[in-house]
Amino acid sequence: MTRPPITLQFLALLSWLALAPAQVQAEKADRSKPMTLESDKPCTVNLLKKTSVCSGNVVVSQGTLLIHADKLELRESDDGYQLATATGAEGKPAQYRQKRDNSDEVVEGQSRRIDYDSRVATVRFEGDAVVRRQLAGTPSDEIHGAVIVWDSNAELFNVQGGAATPANPGGRVRAVLAPRQPAASAPAAAASASPLLRASPALGDRR
C-alpha cells in the first residue's frame, strides 16, 4: 500500500518562520552568476537547444549552488532559468548544497536522483533522500525519506516514506530537529510557534 505524503513545515523547517525577521530564500545572487560544469568524461553541449549532458564525477557550480553527480542533464529556458537532473552512481548518491539568501544557513541533501528547477525554486530528492540544514557551519535539522521536495519560496519540505528496508522496517519518515533558542526580542513569535514544535506521532517510534 502506498504511504500518503507527510508534510513538514517548521521554522525553516521550524525556526525560520518564528525567528527570521524577513523571508529567507535560496541565494538570489546565484542566478546572475555563470554556471560551471566539470566532468571526467566528455560533455555534450548543444548551444542551439541550450542543453548539456555530462557524466563521470560531474561537478556543477553557480555562486553558492553546488551539485555533485555521476550524470547530469541540464536545460536552460529562454529566459535564463535552469532545469537540471542529477543522478548518482551505485553507492554514491547525487549531492546538492546551496546557501540561503541574507543568512548564514545552508541547505544540503543527497539522494539517488535530484531534480533542480530554478524557476520555481524547488529541489526534489528521490531515492534514499537525506536533507540537512546547517547554521553557521553547525548541523541542525535533518530529514530522511524516500522523496523530499524542498520549496524555497514557500519554505516547505514535503516528505514521503518509502518501501520497508532492514534499517527502516516501517518505511517511515524521520526528522531530527535541533533545540530552538528563541531570540529575546521575539517572545511573541516564539510563543505563537510553540505548537509547531510538538512532536508528531507520525515522526516518532511507537514502542
GROMACS elastic network, one bead per residue, 0.5 to 0.9 nm:
[ bonds ]
;  ai    aj funct       b0    kb
    2   161     6  0.88622   500
    2   162     6  0.80686   500
    2   163     6  0.86488   500
    3     6     6  0.87963   500
    3   160     6  0.72948   500
    3   161     6  0.63479   500
    3   162     6  0.71193   500
    3   163     6  0.87714   500
    3   171     6  0.86262   500
    3   172     6  0.89031   500
    4   160     6  0.69440   500
    4   161     6  0.78512   500
    5   158     6  0.71619   500
    5   159     6  0.60407   500
    5   161     6  0.70870   500
    6   158     6  0.63884   500
    6   159     6  0.53330   500
    6   160     6  0.57136   500
    6   161     6  0.78453   500
    6   173     6  0.78088   500
    6   202     6  0.83201   500
    7   156     6  0.79343   500
    7   157     6  0.64705   500
    7   159     6  0.57850   500
    7   160     6  0.80439   500
    8    13     6  0.73346   500
    8    14     6  0.89436   500
    8   156     6  0.69247   500
    8   157     6  0.55529   500
    8   158     6  0.60001   500
    8   159     6  0.69645   500
    8   175     6  0.88885   500
    9    12     6  0.73103   500
    9    13     6  0.55403   500
    9    14     6  0.65217   500
    9   155     6  0.74588   500
    9   156     6  0.53679   500
    9   157     6  0.62236   500
    9   158     6  0.80719   500
    9   196     6  0.82251   500
   10    15     6  0.64629   500
   10    16     6  0.73725   500
   10    17     6  0.70596   500
   10    18     6  0.88416   500
   10   155     6  0.85098   500
   10   156     6  0.78102   500
   10   157     6  0.85737   500
   10   193     6  0.87411   500
   10   196     6  0.66502   500
   10   197     6  0.76262   500
   11    18     6  0.59010   500
   11    19     6  0.76673   500
   11    20     6  0.84794   500
   11   155     6  0.81618   500
   11   193     6  0.82257   500
   11   196     6  0.86210   500
   12    15     6  0.55720   500
   12    17     6  0.62739   500
   12    18     6  0.89303   500
   12    24     6  0.86795   500
   12   133     6  0.84989   500
   12   155     6  0.61096   500
   12   156     6  0.74610   500
   12   157     6  0.86667   500
   13    16     6  0.63994   500
   13    17     6  0.78171   500
   13   133     6  0.85584   500
   13   141     6  0.76047   500
   13   155     6  0.73327   500
   13   156     6  0.71372   500
   13   157     6  0.73507   500
   13   177     6  0.85261   500
   14    17     6  0.61443   500
   14    18     6  0.71004   500
   14    19     6  0.89937   500
   14   177     6  0.85030   500
   14   180     6  0.85653   500
   14   193     6  0.79070   500
   14   196     6  0.71763   500
   14   197     6  0.71605   500
   15    18     6  0.53125   500
   15    19     6  0.57465   500
   15    20     6  0.74784   500
   15   180     6  0.68397   500
   15   181     6  0.87419   500
   15   182     6  0.80791   500
   15   190     6  0.85829   500
   15   193     6  0.84354   500
   16    19     6  0.56839   500
   16    20     6  0.52351   500
   16    21     6  0.88360   500
   16    23     6  0.81915   500
   16    24     6  0.76709   500
   16   155     6  0.83029   500
   17    20     6  0.60977   500
   17    21     6  0.86460   500
   17    22     6  0.88282   500
   17    23     6  0.80903   500
   17   155     6  0.83935   500
   17   189     6  0.85239   500
   17   193     6  0.79461   500
   18    21     6  0.84101   500
   18   182     6  0.79978   500
   18   186     6  0.80682   500
   18   188     6  0.89382   500
   18   189     6  0.52115   500
   18   190     6  0.55705   500
   18   191     6  0.86411   500
   18   192     6  0.78365   500
   18   193     6  0.59804   500
   18   194     6  0.89977   500
   19    22     6  0.89101   500
   19   182     6  0.66082   500
   19   183     6  0.68111   500
   19   186     6  0.68962   500
   19   189     6  0.69045   500
   19   190     6  0.70483   500
   20    23     6  0.69705   500
   20    24     6  0.75523   500
   21    24     6  0.88521   500
   23   101     6  0.89243   500
   23   153     6  0.85825   500
   23   155     6  0.86357   500
   24    27     6  0.86868   500
   24   100     6  0.64610   500
   24   101     6  0.57175   500
   24   102     6  0.68026   500
   24   103     6  0.73232   500
   24   152     6  0.81733   500
   24   153     6  0.83160   500
   24   155     6  0.81152   500
   25    28     6  0.74705   500
   25    99     6  0.88111   500
   25   100     6  0.54011   500
   25   101     6  0.52128   500
   25   102     6  0.81611   500
   25   103     6  0.89780   500
   25   121     6  0.86611   500
   25   152     6  0.55344   500
   25   153     6  0.61858   500
   25   154     6  0.88421   500
   25   155     6  0.76761   500
   26    29     6  0.88703   500
   26    30     6  0.84001   500
   26    98     6  0.69367   500
   26    99     6  0.62553   500
   26   101     6  0.52060   500
   26   102     6  0.89838   500
   26   106     6  0.88807   500
   26   107     6  0.87773   500
   26   121     6  0.76308   500
   26   152     6  0.62675   500
   26   153     6  0.81791   500
   27    30     6  0.57154   500
   27    31     6  0.80290   500
   27    63     6  0.83164   500
   27    64     6  0.72074   500
   27    65     6  0.82917   500
   27    98     6  0.74066   500
   27    99     6  0.58787   500
   27   102     6  0.75420   500
   27   103     6  0.88726   500
   28    31     6  0.59435   500
   28    32     6  0.79297   500
   28   100     6  0.83519   500
   28   101     6  0.63260   500
   29    32     6  0.56959   500
   29    33     6  0.69874   500
   29    63     6  0.73253   500
   29    64     6  0.87870   500
   29   101     6  0.81630   500
   30    33     6  0.53825   500
   30    34     6  0.82736   500
   30    35     6  0.89406   500
   30    62     6  0.58578   500
   30    64     6  0.64213   500
   30    65     6  0.69610   500
   31    34     6  0.80013   500
   31    35     6  0.88480   500
   31    62     6  0.75402   500
   31    63     6  0.78833   500
   31    80     6  0.85345   500
   31    81     6  0.78801   500
   31   118     6  0.80688   500
   32    62     6  0.87283   500
   32    63     6  0.85452   500
   33    62     6  0.60543   500
   33    63     6  0.60414   500
   34    61     6  0.84096   500
   34    62     6  0.59667   500
   34    63     6  0.77203   500
   35    60     6  0.70257   500
   35    61     6  0.57328   500
   35    63     6  0.78532   500
   36    59     6  0.79708   500
   36    60     6  0.56627   500
   36    61     6  0.52705   500
   36    62     6  0.64435   500
   37    43     6  0.86885   500
   37    54     6  0.80451   500
   37    58     6  0.71042   500
   37    59     6  0.59138   500
   37    61     6  0.68624   500
   38    41     6  0.88711   500
   38    43     6  0.84979   500
   38    54     6  0.80382   500
   38    57     6  0.79570   500
   38    58     6  0.55383   500
   38    59     6  0.51194   500
   38    60     6  0.65492   500
   38    61     6  0.88093   500
   39    42     6  0.69799   500
   39    43     6  0.73476   500
   39    54     6  0.64663   500
   39    55     6  0.61258   500
   39    56     6  0.54823   500
   39    57     6  0.54214   500
   39    59     6  0.63843   500
   39    60     6  0.89012   500
   39    70     6  0.87132   500
   39    71     6  0.88807   500
   40    43     6  0.89415   500
   40    54     6  0.86894   500
   40    55     6  0.70382   500
   40    57     6  0.58676   500
   40    58     6  0.70313   500
   41    54     6  0.70967   500
   41    55     6  0.57590   500
   41    56     6  0.53322   500
   41    57     6  0.81274   500
   41    58     6  0.85594   500
   42    53     6  0.88495   500
   42    54     6  0.66287   500
   42    55     6  0.72997   500
   42    56     6  0.84818   500
   43    52     6  0.68303   500
   43    53     6  0.56028   500
   43    55     6  0.69706   500
   44    51     6  0.81135   500
   44    52     6  0.55351   500
   44    53     6  0.51716   500
   44    54     6  0.64945   500
   45    49     6  0.88312   500
   45    50     6  0.75251   500
   45    51     6  0.59617   500
   45    53     6  0.65946   500
   45    54     6  0.84790   500
   46    49     6  0.55273   500
   46    50     6  0.55743   500
   46    51     6  0.52303   500
   46    52     6  0.61979   500
   46    53     6  0.88314   500
   47    51     6  0.68035   500
   47    52     6  0.84197   500
   48    51     6  0.80226   500
   49    52     6  0.89243   500
   49    75     6  0.80739   500
   49    76     6  0.84236   500
   50    74     6  0.82838   500
   50    75     6  0.58601   500
   50    76     6  0.55140   500
   50    77     6  0.75645   500
   50    78     6  0.85132   500
   51    73     6  0.74516   500
   51    74     6  0.55398   500
   51    76     6  0.65091   500
   52    72     6  0.78992   500
   52    73     6  0.58764   500
   52    74     6  0.50617   500
   52    75     6  0.65415   500
   52    76     6  0.89280   500
   53    71     6  0.75271   500
   53    72     6  0.57386   500
   53    74     6  0.63696   500
   53    75     6  0.89407   500
   54    57     6  0.89008   500
   54    58     6  0.66219   500
   54    70     6  0.83615   500
   54    71     6  0.57338   500
   54    72     6  0.52521   500
   54    73     6  0.66420   500
   54    74     6  0.85659   500
   55    58     6  0.58278   500
   55    69     6  0.78387   500
   55    70     6  0.55506   500
   55    72     6  0.62435   500
   55    73     6  0.88051   500
   56    69     6  0.77485   500
   56    70     6  0.50717   500
   56    71     6  0.63183   500
   57    68     6  0.70115   500
   57    69     6  0.59600   500
   57    71     6  0.74375   500
   58    67     6  0.79460   500
   58    68     6  0.56665   500
   58    69     6  0.51205   500
   58    70     6  0.57280   500
   58    71     6  0.63302   500
   58    72     6  0.68768   500
   58    86     6  0.88812   500
   59    66     6  0.72315   500
   59    67     6  0.57663   500
   59    69     6  0.66721   500
   59    70     6  0.88319   500
   59    72     6  0.88655   500
   60    65     6  0.78091   500
   60    66     6  0.56273   500
   60    68     6  0.64976   500
   60    69     6  0.85211   500
   60    72     6  0.87414   500
   61    64     6  0.72232   500
   61    65     6  0.55008   500
   61    67     6  0.65440   500
   61    68     6  0.89529   500
   62    65     6  0.50535   500
   62    66     6  0.67134   500
   63    66     6  0.79853   500
   63    98     6  0.86425   500
   64    97     6  0.76471   500
   64    98     6  0.53149   500
   64    99     6  0.57151   500
   64   100     6  0.87422   500
   65    96     6  0.75858   500
   65    97     6  0.58512   500
   65    99     6  0.71145   500
   66    95     6  0.80385   500
   66    96     6  0.58378   500
   66    97     6  0.51764   500
   66    98     6  0.63822   500
   67    86     6  0.78326   500
   67    94     6  0.73640   500
   67    95     6  0.55272   500
   67    97     6  0.65142   500
   67    98     6  0.88470   500
   68    71     6  0.87483   500
   68    72     6  0.87744   500
   68    86     6  0.77414   500
   68    87     6  0.88419   500
   68    88     6  0.82422   500
   68    93     6  0.85555   500
   68    94     6  0.55962   500
   68    95     6  0.50368   500
   68    96     6  0.66684   500
   69    72     6  0.64721   500
   69    86     6  0.55777   500
   69    87     6  0.55878   500
   69    88     6  0.51047   500
   69    89     6  0.76556   500
   69    92     6  0.83042   500
   69    93     6  0.71175   500
   69    95     6  0.65198   500
   69    96     6  0.89210   500
   69   113     6  0.87364   500
   69   114     6  0.89388   500
   70    86     6  0.74108   500
   70    87     6  0.59057   500
   70    89     6  0.55655   500
   70    92     6  0.81119   500
   70    93     6  0.81780   500
   70    94     6  0.70232   500
   71    85     6  0.82223   500
   71    86     6  0.58042   500
   71    87     6  0.53565   500
   71    88     6  0.67219   500
   71    89     6  0.81953   500
   71    94     6  0.86595   500
   72    84     6  0.69143   500
   72    85     6  0.57035   500
   72    87     6  0.65134   500
   73    83     6  0.83499   500
   73    84     6  0.56418   500
   73    85     6  0.52209   500
   73    86     6  0.65685   500
   73    87     6  0.88752   500
   74    82     6  0.69623   500
   74    83     6  0.58459   500
   74    85     6  0.65460   500
   74    86     6  0.85358   500
   75    81     6  0.83972   500
   75    82     6  0.58404   500
   75    83     6  0.52727   500
   75    84     6  0.63538   500
   76    79     6  0.80141   500
   76    80     6  0.59412   500
   76    81     6  0.55532   500
   76    83     6  0.63094   500
   76    84     6  0.86122   500
   77    80     6  0.52776   500
   77    81     6  0.52490   500
   77    82     6  0.64211   500
   77    83     6  0.78695   500
   78    81     6  0.75473   500
   80   119     6  0.88677   500
   81   117     6  0.77114   500
   81   118     6  0.56993   500
   81   119     6  0.55614   500
   82   116     6  0.77098   500
   82   117     6  0.61140   500
   82   118     6  0.54832   500
   82   119     6  0.71316   500
   83   115     6  0.74280   500
   83   116     6  0.56251   500
   83   118     6  0.64948   500
   83   119     6  0.79961   500
   84   114     6  0.79742   500
   84   115     6  0.57684   500
   84   116     6  0.50698   500
   84   117     6  0.66572   500
   84   118     6  0.88021   500
   85   113     6  0.71312   500
   85   114     6  0.57405   500
   85   116     6  0.64259   500
   85   117     6  0.89908   500
   86    94     6  0.62650   500
   86    95     6  0.83251   500
   86   112     6  0.83363   500
   86   113     6  0.56901   500
   86   114     6  0.50798   500
   86   115     6  0.64530   500
   86   116     6  0.81993   500
   87    93     6  0.71380   500
   87    94     6  0.54911   500
   87    95     6  0.88964   500
   87   111     6  0.81332   500
   87   112     6  0.57425   500
   87   114     6  0.63989   500
   87   115     6  0.88160   500
   88    91     6  0.80277   500
   88    92     6  0.56857   500
   88    95     6  0.81027   500
   88   111     6  0.74804   500
   88   112     6  0.51414   500
   88   113     6  0.63618   500
   88   114     6  0.86700   500
   89    92     6  0.50112   500
   89    93     6  0.60894   500
   89    94     6  0.76846   500
   89   112     6  0.75487   500
   90    93     6  0.73288   500
   90   112     6  0.85321   500
   91   112     6  0.89943   500
   92    95     6  0.89923   500
   92   111     6  0.88204   500
   92   112     6  0.79203   500
   93   110     6  0.60040   500
   93   111     6  0.51362   500
   93   113     6  0.74158   500
   93   127     6  0.89265   500
   93   128     6  0.87022   500
   93   129     6  0.89896   500
   94   109     6  0.84899   500
   94   110     6  0.55270   500
   94   111     6  0.55929   500
   94   112     6  0.57616   500
   94   113     6  0.62225   500
   94   114     6  0.66839   500
   95   108     6  0.74791   500
   95   109     6  0.58087   500
   95   111     6  0.68091   500
   95   112     6  0.86932   500
   95   113     6  0.87882   500
   95   114     6  0.76994   500
   96   107     6  0.81689   500
   96   108     6  0.53879   500
   96   109     6  0.52799   500
   96   110     6  0.62280   500
   96   111     6  0.89719   500
   96   114     6  0.78405   500
   96   123     6  0.88178   500
   97   106     6  0.70659   500
   97   107     6  0.58554   500
   97   109     6  0.65826   500
   97   110     6  0.89272   500
   98   105     6  0.88470   500
   98   106     6  0.57393   500
   98   107     6  0.56621   500
   98   108     6  0.64465   500
   99   102     6  0.89766   500
   99   103     6  0.76838   500
   99   104     6  0.71887   500
   99   105     6  0.60102   500
   99   107     6  0.63925   500
   99   108     6  0.86254   500
  100   103     6  0.57518   500
  100   104     6  0.70735   500
  100   105     6  0.56757   500
  100   106     6  0.58274   500
  100   107     6  0.73307   500
  100   152     6  0.88993   500
  101   104     6  0.82118   500
  101   105     6  0.83301   500
  102   105     6  0.87345   500
  103   106     6  0.83286   500
  103   135     6  0.87519   500
  103   136     6  0.88777   500
  104   134     6  0.83539   500
  104   135     6  0.61086   500
  104   136     6  0.53170   500
  104   137     6  0.80525   500
  105   133     6  0.70388   500
  105   134     6  0.55972   500
  105   136     6  0.61776   500
  105   137     6  0.78336   500
  106   132     6  0.83012   500
  106   133     6  0.57911   500
  106   134     6  0.51216   500
  106   135     6  0.65987   500
  106   136     6  0.80957   500
  106   137     6  0.79810   500
  107   131     6  0.72458   500
  107   132     6  0.59006   500
  107   134     6  0.64582   500
  108   130     6  0.85191   500
  108   131     6  0.57658   500
  108   132     6  0.53650   500
  108   133     6  0.64424   500
  108   134     6  0.79932   500
  109   125     6  0.75932   500
  109   129     6  0.72587   500
  109   130     6  0.54206   500
  109   132     6  0.59293   500
  109   133     6  0.86423   500
  110   113     6  0.81050   500
  110   114     6  0.76756   500
  110   125     6  0.68617   500
  110   126     6  0.86856   500
  110   127     6  0.89255   500
  110   128     6  0.80166   500
  110   129     6  0.57381   500
  110   130     6  0.54753   500
  110   131     6  0.65431   500
  111   114     6  0.65255   500
  111   125     6  0.55406   500
  111   126     6  0.56813   500
  111   127     6  0.53347   500
  111   128     6  0.54517   500
  111   130     6  0.65858   500
  111   131     6  0.87788   500
  111   146     6  0.86744   500
  111   147     6  0.85996   500
  112   125     6  0.75790   500
  112   126     6  0.61221   500
  112   127     6  0.50041   500
  112   128     6  0.66978   500
  112   129     6  0.73720   500
  113   124     6  0.80765   500
  113   125     6  0.60227   500
  113   126     6  0.52323   500
  113   127     6  0.65262   500
  113   129     6  0.86681   500
  114   123     6  0.68936   500
  114   124     6  0.55515   500
  114   126     6  0.63393   500
  114   127     6  0.89622   500
  115   122     6  0.81701   500
  115   123     6  0.56809   500
  115   124     6  0.50236   500
  115   125     6  0.67310   500
  115   126     6  0.83581   500
  116   121     6  0.78295   500
  116   122     6  0.61754   500
  116   124     6  0.65583   500
  116   125     6  0.89102   500
  117   120     6  0.60069   500
  117   121     6  0.58006   500
  117   122     6  0.54802   500
  117   123     6  0.64359   500
  117   124     6  0.87146   500
  118   122     6  0.67449   500
  118   123     6  0.84477   500
  119   122     6  0.80398   500
  120   151     6  0.79367   500
  120   152     6  0.84247   500
  120   153     6  0.76687   500
  121   150     6  0.83155   500
  121   151     6  0.61279   500
  121   152     6  0.55654   500
  121   153     6  0.63162   500
  122   149     6  0.68973   500
  122   150     6  0.55242   500
  122   152     6  0.61421   500
  122   153     6  0.80043   500
  123   148     6  0.82502   500
  123   149     6  0.57390   500
  123   150     6  0.51932   500
  123   151     6  0.67763   500
  123   152     6  0.83216   500
  124   147     6  0.72170   500
  124   148     6  0.58851   500
  124   150     6  0.63508   500
  124   151     6  0.86944   500
  125   128     6  0.83380   500
  125   129     6  0.56675   500
  125   130     6  0.78968   500
  125   131     6  0.83062   500
  125   145     6  0.89972   500
  125   146     6  0.80973   500
  125   147     6  0.55953   500
  125   148     6  0.50918   500
  125   149     6  0.61526   500
  125   150     6  0.82049   500
  126   129     6  0.57999   500
  126   145     6  0.84405   500
  126   146     6  0.60207   500
  126   148     6  0.65910   500
  126   149     6  0.84644   500
  127   145     6  0.79405   500
  127   146     6  0.51207   500
  127   147     6  0.62276   500
  127   148     6  0.89556   500
  127   162     6  0.85655   500
  128   144     6  0.74307   500
  128   145     6  0.62890   500
  128   146     6  0.51311   500
  128   147     6  0.74593   500
  128   162     6  0.85280   500
  129   143     6  0.81053   500
  129   144     6  0.57971   500
  129   145     6  0.53583   500
  129   146     6  0.55696   500
  129   147     6  0.60389   500
  129   148     6  0.64657   500
  130   142     6  0.71100   500
  130   143     6  0.56265   500
  130   145     6  0.66574   500
  130   146     6  0.85896   500
  130   147     6  0.88873   500
  130   148     6  0.78146   500
  131   141     6  0.83267   500
  131   142     6  0.57467   500
  131   143     6  0.52519   500
  131   144     6  0.67295   500
  131   145     6  0.88732   500
  131   148     6  0.77004   500
  131   150     6  0.88933   500
  132   139     6  0.72608   500
  132   140     6  0.71441   500
  132   141     6  0.56780   500
  132   143     6  0.64238   500
  133   138     6  0.86044   500
  133   139     6  0.62626   500
  133   140     6  0.54771   500
  133   141     6  0.52068   500
  133   142     6  0.64813   500
  134   137     6  0.55933   500
  134   138     6  0.52627   500
  134   140     6  0.52827   500
  134   141     6  0.73510   500
  135   138     6  0.51745   500
  135   139     6  0.64750   500
  135   140     6  0.65177   500
  136   139     6  0.85076   500
  139   142     6  0.81540   500
  139   178     6  0.85327   500
  140   176     6  0.83025   500
  140   177     6  0.67578   500
  140   178     6  0.52777   500
  140   179     6  0.85519   500
  141   175     6  0.74080   500
  141   176     6  0.56373   500
  141   178     6  0.56361   500
  142   174     6  0.82970   500
  142   175     6  0.57135   500
  142   176     6  0.51189   500
  142   177     6  0.66194   500
  142   178     6  0.86308   500
  143   148     6  0.83011   500
  143   159     6  0.82640   500
  143   173     6  0.77081   500
  143   174     6  0.58405   500
  143   176     6  0.63788   500
  143   177     6  0.85268   500
  144   147     6  0.84725   500
  144   148     6  0.79158   500
  144   159     6  0.80524   500
  144   161     6  0.84260   500
  144   172     6  0.86338   500
  144   173     6  0.59397   500
  144   174     6  0.51242   500
  144   175     6  0.62817   500
  144   176     6  0.87447   500
  145   148     6  0.62909   500
  145   159     6  0.60727   500
  145   160     6  0.57212   500
  145   161     6  0.51111   500
  145   162     6  0.68147   500
  145   171     6  0.81763   500
  145   172     6  0.72479   500
  145   173     6  0.50357   500
  145   174     6  0.67334   500
  145   175     6  0.87920   500
  146   159     6  0.75518   500
  146   160     6  0.57364   500
  146   161     6  0.50906   500
  146   163     6  0.79280   500
  146   171     6  0.82422   500
  146   172     6  0.88549   500
  146   173     6  0.78752   500
  147   158     6  0.80569   500
  147   159     6  0.57817   500
  147   160     6  0.51681   500
  147   161     6  0.69664   500
  147   162     6  0.77364   500
  148   157     6  0.66882   500
  148   158     6  0.56728   500
  148   160     6  0.65118   500
  149   156     6  0.80895   500
  149   157     6  0.56614   500
  149   158     6  0.51636   500
  149   159     6  0.65711   500
  149   160     6  0.89714   500
  150   154     6  0.88312   500
  150   155     6  0.75256   500
  150   156     6  0.60857   500
  150   158     6  0.67177   500
  150   159     6  0.88497   500
  151   154     6  0.55619   500
  151   155     6  0.56843   500
  151   156     6  0.52565   500
  151   157     6  0.63818   500
  151   158     6  0.82169   500
  152   156     6  0.67954   500
  152   157     6  0.86320   500
  153   156     6  0.79415   500
  154   157     6  0.88264   500
  159   173     6  0.70637   500
  160   172     6  0.82921   500
  160   173     6  0.65716   500
  161   164     6  0.89182   500
  161   170     6  0.87785   500
  161   171     6  0.55325   500
  161   172     6  0.51405   500
  161   174     6  0.86397   500
  162   165     6  0.87967   500
  162   170     6  0.85043   500
  162   172     6  0.69600   500
  162   173     6  0.80519   500
  163   168     6  0.86103   500
  163   169     6  0.82039   500
  163   170     6  0.76264   500
  163   171     6  0.50649   500
  163   172     6  0.85265   500
  164   167     6  0.81949   500
  164   168     6  0.58459   500
  164   170     6  0.52072   500
  164   172     6  0.79447   500
  165   169     6  0.50241   500
  165   170     6  0.75596   500
  165   171     6  0.66696   500
  166   169     6  0.54516   500
  167   171     6  0.89199   500
  168   171     6  0.53744   500
  168   172     6  0.67474   500
  169   172     6  0.78703   500
  170   173     6  0.89992   500
  172   202     6  0.81772   500
  172   203     6  0.76833   500
  173   202     6  0.77987   500
  173   203     6  0.63758   500
  173   204     6  0.89889   500
  174   202     6  0.87185   500
  174   203     6  0.56753   500
  174   204     6  0.75402   500
  175   203     6  0.66448   500
  175   204     6  0.86639   500
  177   180     6  0.85954   500
  180   197     6  0.89642   500
  181   184     6  0.89287   500
  182   185     6  0.84268   500
  182   186     6  0.69789   500
  182   187     6  0.71274   500
  182   189     6  0.85143   500
  182   190     6  0.59113   500
  183   186     6  0.54842   500
  183   187     6  0.70571   500
  183   190     6  0.79876   500
  184   187     6  0.60166   500
  185   188     6  0.86030   500
  186   189     6  0.53367   500
  186   190     6  0.62673   500
  186   191     6  0.86290   500
  187   190     6  0.50958   500
  187   191     6  0.59844   500
  187   192     6  0.85160   500
  188   191     6  0.50693   500
  188   192     6  0.61061   500
  188   193     6  0.85852   500
  189   192     6  0.51773   500
  189   193     6  0.62355   500
  189   194     6  0.87368   500
  190   193     6  0.51132   500
  190   194     6  0.61958   500
  191   194     6  0.52253   500
  191   195     6  0.81862   500
  192   195     6  0.72185   500
  192   196     6  0.86579   500
  193   196     6  0.56030   500
  193   197     6  0.71024   500
  194   197     6  0.52665   500
  194   198     6  0.72924   500
  195   198     6  0.57441   500
  196   199     6  0.80890   500
  197   200     6  0.88005   500
  199   202     6  0.83850   500
  199   203     6  0.70420   500
  199   204     6  0.73707   500
  200   203     6  0.54303   500
  200   204     6  0.68844   500
  201   204     6  0.55357   500
  201   205     6  0.77859   500
  201   206     6  0.78523   500
  202   205     6  0.79983   500
